[in-house]
Structures are given as C-alpha cells and as structure tokens.
Amino acid sequence: MKLLDHIILALCVALLIIGVHQTIVLGFNYAYWIFMLIIMLFFWYKLRQKQRKDAASPPQKQRPKRK
C-alpha cells in the first residue's frame, strides 16, 4: 500500500470514531455529513486498490470473433 492509501484508511477510521461520538452526543442528523465523508473516502480507497490491481495484472488477449 502507498502512503496515501494509509492516510485515507486512517482518516476513515478517525472519522468513524468522531461520527459515532457525534451521533451519541448530538444525534444522527448532525453527524450525517461525517458518515457520507467516510463512505466517499472508503470508495476512493477501494478504487485506488482496484486500479493498482488492474495495472499490475497482464492484459488479457482477445480471441478474434468468428463470422
């Protein structure tokens, strides 16, 4: 994993802790934006992993189509 991936994942965990705390103290309506930010960062993390995996794998050879 790259440094940016570690930072994104750590930020997700930290925001999750903050989001749970804000939900307990203030309610879900005030912490909703934090959870949406967590989801966005997690999807970005997974996208970066998939792109790295696709770049590392050799390209597939396509067979010619038959008529």
PDB file of N, CA, C and O in Angstrom:
ATOM      1  N   MET A   1       0.840  -1.182   0.000  1.00  0.00           N
ATOM      2  CA  MET A   1       0.000   0.000   0.000  1.00  0.00           C
ATOM      3  C   MET A   1       0.884   1.244   0.000  1.00  0.00           C
ATOM      4  O   MET A   1       1.969   1.272   0.580  1.00  0.00           O
ATOM      5  N   LYS A   2       0.389   2.233  -0.651  1.00  0.00           N
ATOM      6  CA  LYS A   2       1.088   3.507  -0.714  1.00  0.00           C
ATOM      7  C   LYS A   2       0.757   4.340   0.525  1.00  0.00           C
ATOM      8  O   LYS A   2      -0.158   4.026   1.286  1.00  0.00           O
ATOM      9  N   LEU A   3       1.522   5.398   0.698  1.00  0.00           N
ATOM     10  CA  LEU A   3       1.320   6.275   1.853  1.00  0.00           C
ATOM     11  C   LEU A   3      -0.065   6.910   1.821  1.00  0.00           C
ATOM     12  O   LEU A   3      -0.727   7.014   2.854  1.00  0.00           O
ATOM     13  N   LEU A   4      -0.501   7.334   0.640  1.00  0.00           N
ATOM     14  CA  LEU A   4      -1.822   7.962   0.534  1.00  0.00           C
ATOM     15  C   LEU A   4      -2.932   6.986   0.922  1.00  0.00           C
ATOM     16  O   LEU A   4      -3.934   7.393   1.510  1.00  0.00           O
ATOM     17  N   ASP A   5      -2.765   5.717   0.603  1.00  0.00           N
ATOM     18  CA  ASP A   5      -3.766   4.721   0.994  1.00  0.00           C
ATOM     19  C   ASP A   5      -3.831   4.581   2.513  1.00  0.00           C
ATOM     20  O   ASP A   5      -4.916   4.463   3.084  1.00  0.00           O
ATOM     21  N   HIS A   6      -2.688   4.593   3.154  1.00  0.00           N
ATOM     22  CA  HIS A   6      -2.665   4.518   4.619  1.00  0.00           C
ATOM     23  C   HIS A   6      -3.335   5.745   5.235  1.00  0.00           C
ATOM     24  O   HIS A   6      -4.066   5.640   6.220  1.00  0.00           O
ATOM     25  N   ILE A   7      -3.077   6.898   4.644  1.00  0.00           N
ATOM     26  CA  ILE A   7      -3.676   8.131   5.169  1.00  0.00           C
ATOM     27  C   ILE A   7      -5.192   8.104   4.993  1.00  0.00           C
ATOM     28  O   ILE A   7      -5.925   8.474   5.910  1.00  0.00           O
ATOM     29  N   ILE A   8      -5.665   7.675   3.836  1.00  0.00           N
ATOM     30  CA  ILE A   8      -7.110   7.608   3.573  1.00  0.00           C
ATOM     31  C   ILE A   8      -7.778   6.640   4.550  1.00  0.00           C
ATOM     32  O   ILE A   8      -8.823   6.951   5.122  1.00  0.00           O
ATOM     33  N   LEU A   9      -7.178   5.479   4.734  1.00  0.00           N
ATOM     34  CA  LEU A   9      -7.765   4.479   5.630  1.00  0.00           C
ATOM     35  C   LEU A   9      -7.756   4.962   7.079  1.00  0.00           C
ATOM     36  O   LEU A   9      -8.733   4.760   7.800  1.00  0.00           O
ATOM     37  N   ALA A  10      -6.682   5.589   7.508  1.00  0.00           N
ATOM     38  CA  ALA A  10      -6.618   6.118   8.869  1.00  0.00           C
ATOM     39  C   ALA A  10      -7.637   7.236   9.067  1.00  0.00           C
ATOM     40  O   ALA A  10      -8.249   7.344  10.129  1.00  0.00           O
ATOM     41  N   LEU A  11      -7.814   8.060   8.050  1.00  0.00           N
ATOM     42  CA  LEU A  11      -8.812   9.126   8.120  1.00  0.00           C
ATOM     43  C   LEU A  11     -10.222   8.552   8.213  1.00  0.00           C
ATOM     44  O   LEU A  11     -11.068   9.095   8.925  1.00  0.00           O
ATOM     45  N   CYS A  12     -10.479   7.463   7.500  1.00  0.00           N
ATOM     46  CA  CYS A  12     -11.789   6.803   7.601  1.00  0.00           C
ATOM     47  C   CYS A  12     -12.053   6.321   9.027  1.00  0.00           C
ATOM     48  O   CYS A  12     -13.145   6.512   9.562  1.00  0.00           O
ATOM     49  N   VAL A  13     -11.065   5.706   9.626  1.00  0.00           N
ATOM     50  CA  VAL A  13     -11.236   5.187  10.992  1.00  0.00           C
ATOM     51  C   VAL A  13     -11.429   6.332  11.983  1.00  0.00           C
ATOM     52  O   VAL A  13     -12.295   6.265  12.856  1.00  0.00           O
ATOM     53  N   ALA A  14     -10.621   7.381  11.845  1.00  0.00           N
ATOM     54  CA  ALA A  14     -10.740   8.523  12.756  1.00  0.00           C
ATOM     55  C   ALA A  14     -12.106   9.195  12.603  1.00  0.00           C
ATOM     56  O   ALA A  14     -12.737   9.548  13.599  1.00  0.00           O
ATOM     57  N   LEU A  15     -12.563   9.371  11.367  1.00  0.00           N
ATOM     58  CA  LEU A  15     -13.871   9.990  11.150  1.00  0.00           C
ATOM     59  C   LEU A  15     -15.002   9.098  11.644  1.00  0.00           C
ATOM     60  O   LEU A  15     -16.036   9.597  12.089  1.00  0.00           O
ATOM     61  N   LEU A  16     -14.815   7.784  11.568  1.00  0.00           N
ATOM     62  CA  LEU A  16     -15.831   6.873  12.088  1.00  0.00           C
ATOM     63  C   LEU A  16     -15.976   7.047  13.600  1.00  0.00           C
ATOM     64  O   LEU A  16     -17.092   7.077  14.119  1.00  0.00           O
ATOM     65  N   ILE A  17     -14.868   7.160  14.295  1.00  0.00           N
ATOM     66  CA  ILE A  17     -14.915   7.371  15.743  1.00  0.00           C
ATOM     67  C   ILE A  17     -15.584   8.707  16.068  1.00  0.00           C
ATOM     68  O   ILE A  17     -16.419   8.792  16.968  1.00  0.00           O
ATOM     69  N   ILE A  18     -15.208   9.742  15.326  1.00  0.00           N
ATOM     70  CA  ILE A  18     -15.816  11.058  15.538  1.00  0.00           C
ATOM     71  C   ILE A  18     -17.307  11.011  15.215  1.00  0.00           C
ATOM     72  O   ILE A  18     -18.116  11.583  15.946  1.00  0.00           O
ATOM     73  N   GLY A  19     -17.675  10.337  14.128  1.00  0.00           N
ATOM     74  CA  GLY A  19     -19.079  10.241  13.739  1.00  0.00           C
ATOM     75  C   GLY A  19     -19.931   9.523  14.767  1.00  0.00           C
ATOM     76  O   GLY A  19     -21.053   9.940  15.051  1.00  0.00           O
ATOM     77  N   VAL A  20     -19.402   8.443  15.324  1.00  0.00           N
ATOM     78  CA  VAL A  20     -20.143   7.711  16.363  1.00  0.00           C
ATOM     79  C   VAL A  20     -20.305   8.582  17.602  1.00  0.00           C
ATOM     80  O   VAL A  20     -21.374   8.613  18.211  1.00  0.00           O
ATOM     81  N   HIS A  21     -19.249   9.285  17.969  1.00  0.00           N
ATOM     82  CA  HIS A  21     -19.340  10.171  19.127  1.00  0.00           C
ATOM     83  C   HIS A  21     -20.380  11.273  18.899  1.00  0.00           C
ATOM     84  O   HIS A  21     -21.197  11.547  19.778  1.00  0.00           O
ATOM     85  N   GLN A  22     -20.349  11.897  17.733  1.00  0.00           N
ATOM     86  CA  GLN A  22     -21.304  12.960  17.434  1.00  0.00           C
ATOM     87  C   GLN A  22     -22.733  12.426  17.370  1.00  0.00           C
ATOM     88  O   GLN A  22     -23.675  13.127  17.738  1.00  0.00           O
ATOM     89  N   THR A  23     -22.895  11.204  16.909  1.00  0.00           N
ATOM     90  CA  THR A  23     -24.228  10.606  16.869  1.00  0.00           C
ATOM     91  C   THR A  23     -24.763  10.388  18.280  1.00  0.00           C
ATOM     92  O   THR A  23     -25.938  10.639  18.548  1.00  0.00           O
ATOM     93  N   ILE A  24     -23.909   9.927  19.172  1.00  0.00           N
ATOM     94  CA  ILE A  24     -24.339   9.700  20.555  1.00  0.00           C
ATOM     95  C   ILE A  24     -24.657  11.022  21.246  1.00  0.00           C
ATOM     96  O   ILE A  24     -25.651  11.116  21.967  1.00  0.00           O
ATOM     97  N   VAL A  25     -23.835  12.034  21.038  1.00  0.00           N
ATOM     98  CA  VAL A  25     -23.990  13.298  21.748  1.00  0.00           C
ATOM     99  C   VAL A  25     -25.094  14.166  21.140  1.00  0.00           C
ATOM    100  O   VAL A  25     -25.970  14.651  21.856  1.00  0.00           O
ATOM    101  N   LEU A  26     -25.051  14.361  19.807  1.00  0.00           N
ATOM    102  CA  LEU A  26     -25.965  15.301  19.166  1.00  0.00           C
ATOM    103  C   LEU A  26     -27.092  14.662  18.363  1.00  0.00           C
ATOM    104  O   LEU A  26     -28.137  15.281  18.160  1.00  0.00           O
ATOM    105  N   GLY A  27     -26.892  13.459  17.918  1.00  0.00           N
ATOM    106  CA  GLY A  27     -27.889  12.793  17.094  1.00  0.00           C
ATOM    107  C   GLY A  27     -27.364  12.591  15.674  1.00  0.00           C
ATOM    108  O   GLY A  27     -26.396  13.220  15.247  1.00  0.00           O
ATOM    109  N   PHE A  28     -28.033  11.699  14.967  1.00  0.00           N
ATOM    110  CA  PHE A  28     -27.574  11.321  13.631  1.00  0.00           C
ATOM    111  C   PHE A  28     -27.669  12.471  12.634  1.00  0.00           C
ATOM    112  O   PHE A  28     -26.854  12.557  11.716  1.00  0.00           O
ATOM    113  N   ASN A  29     -28.646  13.352  12.800  1.00  0.00           N
ATOM    114  CA  ASN A  29     -28.813  14.463  11.855  1.00  0.00           C
ATOM    115  C   ASN A  29     -27.587  15.363  11.800  1.00  0.00           C
ATOM    116  O   ASN A  29     -27.275  15.912  10.743  1.00  0.00           O
ATOM    117  N   TYR A  30     -26.892  15.523  12.909  1.00  0.00           N
ATOM    118  CA  TYR A  30     -25.714  16.385  12.942  1.00  0.00           C
ATOM    119  C   TYR A  30     -24.453  15.663  12.482  1.00  0.00           C
ATOM    120  O   TYR A  30     -23.474  16.311  12.113  1.00  0.00           O
ATOM    121  N   ALA A  31     -24.462  14.326  12.499  1.00  0.00           N
ATOM    122  CA  ALA A  31     -23.278  13.550  12.116  1.00  0.00           C
ATOM    123  C   ALA A  31     -23.414  12.932  10.729  1.00  0.00           C
ATOM    124  O   ALA A  31     -22.515  12.220  10.281  1.00  0.00           O
ATOM    125  N   TYR A  32     -24.507  13.189  10.054  1.00  0.00           N
ATOM    126  CA  TYR A  32     -24.758  12.578   8.744  1.00  0.00           C
ATOM    127  C   TYR A  32     -23.653  12.902   7.759  1.00  0.00           C
ATOM    128  O   TYR A  32     -23.192  12.016   7.040  1.00  0.00           O
ATOM    129  N   TRP A  33     -23.216  14.155   7.710  1.00  0.00           N
ATOM    130  CA  TRP A  33     -22.199  14.554   6.743  1.00  0.00           C
ATOM    131  C   TRP A  33     -20.869  13.847   7.005  1.00  0.00           C
ATOM    132  O   TRP A  33     -20.100  13.607   6.074  1.00  0.00           O
ATOM    133  N   ILE A  34     -20.595  13.514   8.264  1.00  0.00           N
ATOM    134  CA  ILE A  34     -19.364  12.790   8.585  1.00  0.00           C
ATOM    135  C   ILE A  34     -19.425  11.382   8.015  1.00  0.00           C
ATOM    136  O   ILE A  34     -18.442  10.892   7.459  1.00  0.00           O
ATOM    137  N   PHE A  35     -20.574  10.731   8.149  1.00  0.00           N
ATOM    138  CA  PHE A  35     -20.704   9.382   7.615  1.00  0.00           C
ATOM    139  C   PHE A  35     -20.656   9.374   6.083  1.00  0.00           C
ATOM    140  O   PHE A  35     -20.133   8.432   5.488  1.00  0.00           O
ATOM    141  N   MET A  36     -21.187  10.392   5.456  1.00  0.00           N
ATOM    142  CA  MET A  36     -21.102  10.481   3.996  1.00  0.00           C
ATOM    143  C   MET A  36     -19.655  10.686   3.552  1.00  0.00           C
ATOM    144  O   MET A  36     -19.240  10.152   2.523  1.00  0.00           O
ATOM    145  N   LEU A  37     -18.899  11.443   4.308  1.00  0.00           N
ATOM    146  CA  LEU A  37     -17.480  11.647   4.017  1.00  0.00           C
ATOM    147  C   LEU A  37     -16.699  10.346   4.192  1.00  0.00           C
ATOM    148  O   LEU A  37     -15.791  10.058   3.413  1.00  0.00           O
ATOM    149  N   ILE A  38     -17.048   9.562   5.206  1.00  0.00           N
ATOM    150  CA  ILE A  38     -16.409   8.264   5.423  1.00  0.00           C
ATOM    151  C   ILE A  38     -16.669   7.353   4.233  1.00  0.00           C
ATOM    152  O   ILE A  38     -15.746   6.703   3.742  1.00  0.00           O
ATOM    153  N   ILE A  39     -17.907   7.295   3.763  1.00  0.00           N
ATOM    154  CA  ILE A  39     -18.251   6.444   2.630  1.00  0.00           C
ATOM    155  C   ILE A  39     -17.499   6.883   1.376  1.00  0.00           C
ATOM    156  O   ILE A  39     -16.992   6.047   0.628  1.00  0.00           O
ATOM    157  N   MET A  40     -17.429   8.186   1.149  1.00  0.00           N
ATOM    158  CA  MET A  40     -16.719   8.704  -0.020  1.00  0.00           C
ATOM    159  C   MET A  40     -15.233   8.337   0.031  1.00  0.00           C
ATOM    160  O   MET A  40     -14.668   7.903  -0.973  1.00  0.00           O
ATOM    161  N   LEU A  41     -14.603   8.508   1.185  1.00  0.00           N
ATOM    162  CA  LEU A  41     -13.186   8.171   1.322  1.00  0.00           C
ATOM    163  C   LEU A  41     -12.943   6.674   1.179  1.00  0.00           C
ATOM    164  O   LEU A  41     -11.942   6.262   0.593  1.00  0.00           O
ATOM    165  N   PHE A  42     -13.847   5.858   1.710  1.00  0.00           N
ATOM    166  CA  PHE A  42     -13.682   4.412   1.596  1.00  0.00           C
ATOM    167  C   PHE A  42     -13.816   3.958   0.146  1.00  0.00           C
ATOM    168  O   PHE A  42     -13.060   3.098  -0.303  1.00  0.00           O
ATOM    169  N   PHE A  43     -14.772   4.527  -0.593  1.00  0.00           N
ATOM    170  CA  PHE A  43     -14.899   4.188  -2.012  1.00  0.00           C
ATOM    171  C   PHE A  43     -13.670   4.629  -2.793  1.00  0.00           C
ATOM    172  O   PHE A  43     -13.243   3.931  -3.712  1.00  0.00           O
ATOM    173  N   TRP A  44     -13.094   5.770  -2.444  1.00  0.00           N
ATOM    174  CA  TRP A  44     -11.878   6.244  -3.099  1.00  0.00           C
ATOM    175  C   TRP A  44     -10.720   5.277  -2.811  1.00  0.00           C
ATOM    176  O   TRP A  44      -9.922   4.972  -3.697  1.00  0.00           O
ATOM    177  N   TYR A  45     -10.639   4.802  -1.565  1.00  0.00           N
ATOM    178  CA  TYR A  45      -9.612   3.834  -1.175  1.00  0.00           C
ATOM    179  C   TYR A  45      -9.757   2.545  -1.992  1.00  0.00           C
ATOM    180  O   TYR A  45      -8.773   2.027  -2.520  1.00  0.00           O
ATOM    181  N   LYS A  46     -10.984   2.033  -2.092  1.00  0.00           N
ATOM    182  CA  LYS A  46     -11.215   0.799  -2.848  1.00  0.00           C
ATOM    183  C   LYS A  46     -10.936   0.996  -4.338  1.00  0.00           C
ATOM    184  O   LYS A  46     -10.425   0.086  -4.990  1.00  0.00           O
ATOM    185  N   LEU A  47     -11.259   2.157  -4.883  1.00  0.00           N
ATOM    186  CA  LEU A  47     -10.978   2.457  -6.283  1.00  0.00           C
ATOM    187  C   LEU A  47      -9.480   2.460  -6.543  1.00  0.00           C
ATOM    188  O   LEU A  47      -9.028   1.931  -7.558  1.00  0.00           O
ATOM    189  N   ARG A  48      -8.707   3.047  -5.643  1.00  0.00           N
ATOM    190  CA  ARG A  48      -7.250   3.068  -5.791  1.00  0.00           C
ATOM    191  C   ARG A  48      -6.678   1.655  -5.734  1.00  0.00           C
ATOM    192  O   ARG A  48      -5.747   1.333  -6.473  1.00  0.00           O
ATOM    193  N   GLN A  49      -7.225   0.813  -4.866  1.00  0.00           N
ATOM    194  CA  GLN A  49      -6.773  -0.575  -4.798  1.00  0.00           C
ATOM    195  C   GLN A  49      -7.068  -1.315  -6.099  1.00  0.00           C
ATOM    196  O   GLN A  49      -6.215  -2.045  -6.604  1.00  0.00           O
ATOM    197  N   LYS A  50      -8.264  -1.133  -6.641  1.00  0.00           N
ATOM    198  CA  LYS A  50      -8.645  -1.808  -7.883  1.00  0.00           C
ATOM    199  C   LYS A  50      -7.798  -1.334  -9.050  1.00  0.00           C
ATOM    200  O   LYS A  50      -7.388  -2.144  -9.882  1.00  0.00           O
ATOM    201  N   GLN A  51      -7.528  -0.035  -9.127  1.00  0.00           N
ATOM    202  CA  GLN A  51      -6.698   0.481 -10.208  1.00  0.00           C
ATOM    203  C   GLN A  51      -5.283  -0.083 -10.126  1.00  0.00           C
ATOM    204  O   GLN A  51      -4.688  -0.416 -11.151  1.00  0.00           O
ATOM    205  N   ARG A  52      -4.749  -0.191  -8.928  1.00  0.00           N
ATOM    206  CA  ARG A  52      -3.412  -0.740  -8.772  1.00  0.00           C
ATOM    207  C   ARG A  52      -3.382  -2.214  -9.151  1.00  0.00           C
ATOM    208  O   ARG A  52      -2.421  -2.680  -9.763  1.00  0.00           O
ATOM    209  N   LYS A  53      -4.434  -2.954  -8.790  1.00  0.00           N
ATOM    210  CA  LYS A  53      -4.510  -4.376  -9.119  1.00  0.00           C
ATOM    211  C   LYS A  53      -4.632  -4.563 -10.623  1.00  0.00           C
ATOM    212  O   LYS A  53      -3.995  -5.454 -11.185  1.00  0.00           O
ATOM    213  N   ASP A  54      -5.442  -3.737 -11.288  1.00  0.00           N
ATOM    214  CA  ASP A  54      -5.603  -3.839 -12.730  1.00  0.00           C
ATOM    215  C   ASP A  54      -4.323  -3.475 -13.469  1.00  0.00           C
ATOM    216  O   ASP A  54      -4.023  -4.059 -14.509  1.00  0.00           O
ATOM    217  N   ALA A  55      -3.574  -2.526 -12.951  1.00  0.00           N
ATOM    218  CA  ALA A  55      -2.332  -2.119 -13.600  1.00  0.00           C
ATOM    219  C   ALA A  55      -1.255  -3.193 -13.456  1.00  0.00           C
ATOM    220  O   ALA A  55      -0.389  -3.323 -14.321  1.00  0.00           O
ATOM    221  N   ALA A  56      -1.306  -3.955 -12.379  1.00  0.00           N
ATOM    222  CA  ALA A  56      -0.294  -4.979 -12.137  1.00  0.00           C
ATOM    223  C   ALA A  56      -0.565  -6.255 -12.919  1.00  0.00           C
ATOM    224  O   ALA A  56       0.373  -6.990 -13.230  1.00  0.00           O
ATOM    225  N   SER A  57      -1.808  -6.536 -13.243  1.00  0.00           N
ATOM    226  CA  SER A  57      -2.136  -7.773 -13.952  1.00  0.00           C
ATOM    227  C   SER A  57      -1.846  -7.610 -15.446  1.00  0.00           C
ATOM    228  O   SER A  57      -2.039  -6.530 -16.004  1.00  0.00           O
ATOM    229  N   PRO A  58      -1.385  -8.682 -16.089  1.00  0.00           N
ATOM    230  CA  PRO A  58      -1.106  -8.591 -17.527  1.00  0.00           C
ATOM    231  C   PRO A  58      -2.403  -8.454 -18.319  1.00  0.00           C
ATOM    232  O   PRO A  58      -3.441  -8.969 -17.903  1.00  0.00           O
ATOM    233  N   PRO A  59      -2.349  -7.764 -19.454  1.00  0.00           N
ATOM    234  CA  PRO A  59      -3.585  -7.603 -20.251  1.00  0.00           C
ATOM    235  C   PRO A  59      -4.046  -8.930 -20.836  1.00  0.00           C
ATOM    236  O   PRO A  59      -3.234  -9.783 -21.196  1.00  0.00           O
ATOM    237  N   GLN A  60      -5.330  -9.086 -20.921  1.00  0.00           N
ATOM    238  CA  GLN A  60      -5.929 -10.302 -21.469  1.00  0.00           C
ATOM    239  C   GLN A  60      -5.871 -10.270 -22.989  1.00  0.00           C
ATOM    240  O   GLN A  60      -6.133  -9.235 -23.602  1.00  0.00           O
ATOM    241  N   LYS A  61      -5.529 -11.402 -23.597  1.00  0.00           N
ATOM    242  CA  LYS A  61      -5.549 -11.494 -25.059  1.00  0.00           C
ATOM    243  C   LYS A  61      -6.967 -11.804 -25.507  1.00  0.00           C
ATOM    244  O   LYS A  61      -7.625 -12.697 -24.973  1.00  0.00           O
ATOM    245  N   GLN A  62      -7.419 -11.058 -26.487  1.00  0.00           N
ATOM    246  CA  GLN A  62      -8.770 -11.279 -27.002  1.00  0.00           C
ATOM    247  C   GLN A  62      -8.702 -12.178 -28.223  1.00  0.00           C
ATOM    248  O   GLN A  62      -7.856 -12.008 -29.102  1.00  0.00           O
ATOM    249  N   ARG A  63      -9.604 -13.126 -28.254  1.00  0.00           N
ATOM    250  CA  ARG A  63      -9.670 -14.020 -29.414  1.00  0.00           C
ATOM    251  C   ARG A  63     -10.458 -13.329 -30.501  1.00  0.00           C
ATOM    252  O   ARG A  63     -11.409 -12.602 -30.214  1.00  0.00           O
ATOM    253  N   PRO A  64     -10.074 -13.548 -31.755  1.00  0.00           N
ATOM    254  CA  PRO A  64     -10.840 -12.926 -32.859  1.00  0.00           C
ATOM    255  C   PRO A  64     -12.245 -13.521 -32.949  1.00  0.00           C
ATOM    256  O   PRO A  64     -12.453 -14.704 -32.682  1.00  0.00           O
ATOM    257  N   LYS A  65     -13.187 -12.689 -33.322  1.00  0.00           N
ATOM    258  CA  LYS A  65     -14.562 -13.141 -33.434  1.00  0.00           C
ATOM    259  C   LYS A  65     -14.746 -13.957 -34.711  1.00  0.00           C
ATOM    260  O   LYS A  65     -14.165 -13.644 -35.750  1.00  0.00           O
ATOM    261  N   ARG A  66     -15.548 -14.987 -34.621  1.00  0.00           N
ATOM    262  CA  ARG A  66     -15.858 -15.815 -35.792  1.00  0.00           C
ATOM    263  C   ARG A  66     -17.090 -15.296 -36.464  1.00  0.00           C
ATOM    264  O   ARG A  66     -18.011 -14.804 -35.813  1.00  0.00           O
ATOM    265  N   LYS A  67     -17.108 -15.405 -37.758  1.00  0.00           N
ATOM    266  CA  LYS A  67     -18.282 -14.978 -38.520  1.00  0.00           C
ATOM    267  C   LYS A  67     -19.240 -16.106 -38.765  1.00  0.00           C
ATOM    268  O   LYS A  67     -20.280 -15.908 -39.394  1.00  0.00           O
TER     269      LYS A  67
END
